[in-house]
Amino acid sequence: MRALIPVLLVGLAAAGAPAMAQEISARSGSRVVLGARAQIQYEASGEEDVPATFSIRRAWVTIDGTLNDLVGGRVQFNAHGASVLEAYLELRPSEAFQVQIGQFKKAMSYFWLAANSDLPLIERDGRVTGVDHCPGVGGVCSFGQFTGSLGLDNYEPGLLMTGRFANRRMGYRVTITNGEGLGRKDVNTRKSVSARLSTFFGGNSRLSAYLALDETLDSRGKTMGTPAYGAELEVGTWRNGPHLLVNGLQGRNWKLADDANFSAFQVMGLWYRPFPEGSALAAWEPLIRISWANSDAEGPGSVTGTVITPGVMIYAAGRNGISANLDLYQASGDRSHWSFKIQAFMFF
């Protein structure tokens, strides 16, 4: 662990100068903003025979284009994995009705919709390398593992409609997608629909209800609906004092069985605290995440898992800095597991 200290100091020094996305000129009078992010991770797992390792967690390039006030678009690709994450045309006729056509993050919950460059929580699913026993979805039983593995919060091609209305006190987000994951064509007779309705109050606070009418092939190869529904409360916002995000969700664990159901709950609290003016660093942000999930509330082989993640992020400037998380996992009938992660965030 001592060997990591010089690495962290170098990382913070490199991130110390503010980095901004660059606007460049483009043809037809349009404007293009070029940005990128890189996240370098170190993980030490408590599992036997799992070595501690460095890895490039993300290396993304984002190109945002604007033709005029009504038309824009985005292309975002993963330079590390050679895949397109987002690619869409955006039409903005009004604040109450905006449309994206292409590939985007479906994201019922804002927990998954939030940019990873905003989130000092290193792994949303609370993964512990070497642990892979949650029925159906694998990995650990957590809110993030179920929503991610079951395709409720994924990048998919399709149509997205969103907007704010009632003097911005209400908002909605509706997606119609193939339901097959990143870049994949549909393989059944239905489309996947997800929707979120939000009411905003007190400036930066929001209460949302969301649902998904997802679809997949059942054990007989026929199209099967897989509903999920939940609620989310957010109080506060990113890098601005205390911030609370609470989620509850129930749905179909179709990877386990056609009629298996799951339930999940998560609460995450953060507190962004700036350093005194003139300090070499910008701020620090302690965090805690508690996630509980059950793989099949009615099945005899159900597994209940709890993830507790304390952590802290040190900000050098803007979104750039170093985060440290300790994911502690306990499943029913099993011993405890842990994973310690450090991640450098670079955003420009």
Beta strands, then each sheet from edge to edge (+ up, - down):
strand 1: 22-25
strand 2: 31-45
strand 3: 53-66
strand 4: 71-78
strand 5: 83-94
strand 6: 97-105
strand 7: 155-165
strand 8: 170-177
strand 9: 192-201
strand 10: 205-217
strand 11: 223-235
strand 12: 241-252
strand 13: 261-274
strand 14: 283-294
strand 15: 304-317
strand 16: 320-331
strand 17: 336-347
sheet 1: 1+ 2- 3+ 4- 5+ 6- 7+ 8- 9+ 10- 11+ 12- 13+ 14- 15+ 16- 17+
end
